[in-house]
């Protein structure tokens, strides 16, 4: 039995939606939503309100590259000073210089995940759109070195999103990175529910693995807070285009937003498996199904 009124323990924040790569399976570069990063004062307030609600884990990333956020160190320090027990991050690793890695480890980050989506330089270029494979592996090794010096408890992970292009290289990548990581994660790409059949994404052959589709009710909707860089509560970490907005945190507290009728009703729809007409329906089936953005903010796209 799912409790739609229960408070979550985890929060994921889009500190920026800017990204320096154009991965073939990612919707980031396919949308025109305004690019930016979260205001430090707004995030500090949301972090404080989340902690008061009982949140103890926070991820500082969603749709963008974390190292493109100018205030990344400030955000990590804010979360650490407030008392968050686990601060986790995700990066493509191309901007993870030694200086930046030292800074975030010293600031108190608990986990760094490198997204490396191929096992060779050539395939990496065809997937990421940038010839950064060797640089990223070098930066991963540097991260491991600084972990030993600064914080041996730091958790380093590598994640590969598997497309047909890279399916044969998963084991090769794992052998390459395992001496430097605490965990290696592989997951098969799904059809993005935001992307229609007439777009670039569906011209790319991907590995179809139905088991990797999201089941309804989605635990992310029920158990984790998701915040966009411009201060909206959204239902999903993959809401690239503001299709699942639930509340405006610029005008209400996080507690008010999470317990608002909009948010509760949407969680109820998940529990009752009544997600037809929303982006979640296509996500659950692993394909694009036409949908309308949630109407809770009057579909006012001008706010973006």
Long-range contacts (C-beta under 8 A, 24 or more apart in sequence): 2-217, 2-222, 2-270, 2-271, 4-222, 4-264, 4-267, 4-268, 4-271, 5-259, 5-264, 6-222, 7-53, 7-54, 7-258, 8-53, 8-54, 8-55, 8-222, 8-223, 8-224, 8-225, 8-258, 9-54, 9-55, 9-56, 9-57, 9-223, 10-55, 10-56, 10-57, 10-58, 10-59, 10-223, 10-224, 10-225, 11-50, 11-55, 11-57, 11-58, 11-59, 11-224, 11-225, 11-226, 11-227, 12-58, 12-59, 12-61, 12-62, 12-224, 12-225, 12-226, 12-227, 12-237, 13-38, 13-43, 13-46, 13-58, 13-59, 13-60, 13-61, 13-62, 13-75, 13-226, 13-227, 13-229, 14-38, 14-61, 14-62, 14-63, 14-64, 14-226, 14-227, 14-228, 14-229, 15-43, 15-60, 15-61, 15-64, 15-66, 15-69, 15-71, 15-72, 15-75, 15-229, 16-64, 16-65, 16-66, 16-68, 16-69, 16-229, 17-62, 17-63, 17-64, 17-228, 17-229, 17-240, 18-64, 18-65, 18-68, 18-69, 19-63, 19-64, 19-65, 19-68, 19-92, 20-65, 20-68, 20-92, 20-94, 20-95, 20-130, 21-65, 21-92, 21-94, 21-128, 21-129, 21-130, 21-132, 22-128, 22-129, 22-130, 23-92, 23-117, 23-127, 23-128, 23-129, 23-161, 24-126, 24-127, 24-129, 24-163, 24-165, 24-200, 24-201, 24-204, 25-117, 25-127, 25-161, 25-163, 25-189, 25-192, 25-201, 25-204, 25-206, 27-63, 27-192, 27-194, 27-195, 27-201, 27-238, 27-240, 27-241, 28-63, 28-64, 28-240, 30-195, 30-199, 30-200, 30-201, 30-240, 31-194, 31-240, 31-241, 33-240, 33-241, 33-242, 33-304, 34-230, 34-304, 36-229, 36-230, 37-68, 37-69, 37-70, 37-71, 37-229, 38-69, 38-71, 38-75, 38-227, 38-229, 38-230, 38-231, 39-231, 40-71, 40-74, 40-75, 40-78, 42-231, 42-249, 42-250, 43-75, 43-78, 44-78, 44-82, 46-227, 46-231, 46-249, 46-254, 47-78, 47-79, 47-82, 47-84, 48-82, 49-253, 49-254, 49-255, 50-225, 50-254, 51-82, 51-83, 51-84, 52-255, 53-254, 53-255, 53-258, 55-84, 55-225, 56-83, 56-84, 56-85, 56-86, 57-84, 57-85, 57-86, 57-87, 57-88, 58-84, 58-86, 58-87, 58-88, 59-87, 59-88, 59-89, 59-90, 60-87, 60-88, 60-89, 61-89, 61-90, 61-91, 62-226, 62-228, 62-237, 62-238, 63-237, 63-238, 63-239, 63-240, 64-229, 65-91, 65-92, 65-95, 66-90, 66-91, 67-91, 67-95, 67-96, 67-100, 68-95, 72-104, 73-103, 73-104, 73-107, 76-104, 76-107, 76-108, 76-109, 77-107, 77-108, 79-108, 80-107, 80-108, 85-110, 86-110, 86-111, 87-111, 88-112, 88-113, 89-113, 90-115, 90-159, 91-115, 92-116, 92-128, 92-132, 92-136, 93-132, 93-135, 93-136, 93-139, 93-140, 94-130, 94-132, 94-135, 94-136, 94-139, 96-136, 96-139, 96-140, 96-142, 96-143, 97-139, 98-139, 98-142, 98-146, 101-139, 101-142, 101-143, 101-146, 102-146, 102-150, 105-146, 105-147, 105-150, 105-151, 105-154, 106-150, 109-154, 110-153, 110-154, 110-155, 111-154, 111-155, 111-156, 111-157, 112-143, 112-154, 112-155, 112-156, 112-157, 113-156, 113-157, 113-158, 113-159, 113-185, 114-139, 114-140, 114-143, 114-156, 114-157, 114-158, 114-159, 114-177, 114-181, 115-158, 115-159, 115-160, 115-161, 116-140, 116-158, 116-159, 116-160, 116-173, 116-177, 117-160, 117-161, 117-162, 117-163, 117-166, 118-160, 118-165, 118-166, 118-169, 118-173, 119-160, 119-166, 119-169, 119-170, 119-171, 119-172, 119-173, 119-176, 120-169, 120-172, 123-165, 123-166, 123-169, 126-165, 127-163, 127-165, 127-166, 137-176, 137-177, 140-177, 140-180, 140-181, 141-180, 143-180, 144-179, 144-180, 144-181, 155-182, 155-183, 156-180, 156-181, 156-182, 157-181, 157-182, 157-183, 157-184, 157-185, 158-183, 158-184, 158-185, 159-184, 159-185, 159-186, 159-187, 160-184, 160-185, 160-186, 160-187, 161-187, 161-188, 161-189, 162-186, 162-187, 162-188, 162-189, 162-207, 163-189, 163-204, 163-205, 163-206, 163-207, 164-205, 164-206, 164-207, 167-207, 187-212, 188-212, 190-214, 190-283, 190-286, 191-282, 191-286, 191-287, 191-288, 192-238, 192-288, 193-279, 193-280, 193-281, 193-282, 193-283, 193-287, 193-288, 193-289, 193-291, 194-238, 194-240, 194-241, 194-243, 194-279, 194-288, 195-288, 196-288, 196-290, 197-288, 202-288, 208-286, 210-286, 212-286, 213-283, 213-284, 213-285, 213-286, 214-280, 214-283, 214-284, 215-284, 216-270, 216-273, 216-275, 216-280, 216-284, 217-267, 217-270, 217-271, 217-273, 218-270, 218-280, 218-283, 218-284, 221-266, 221-267, 221-270, 221-280, 222-267, 222-270, 222-271, 225-254, 225-258, 230-303, 230-304, 232-297, 233-257, 233-258, 233-263, 235-263, 235-266, 235-280, 235-294, 236-279, 236-280, 238-283, 239-279, 241-293, 242-293, 242-301, 242-304, 243-278, 243-279, 243-291, 243-293, 243-294, 244-278, 244-279, 244-280, 244-293, 244-294, 245-293, 245-294, 245-296, 245-297, 246-294, 246-296, 247-296, 248-297, 262-294, 262-296, 266-294, 266-296
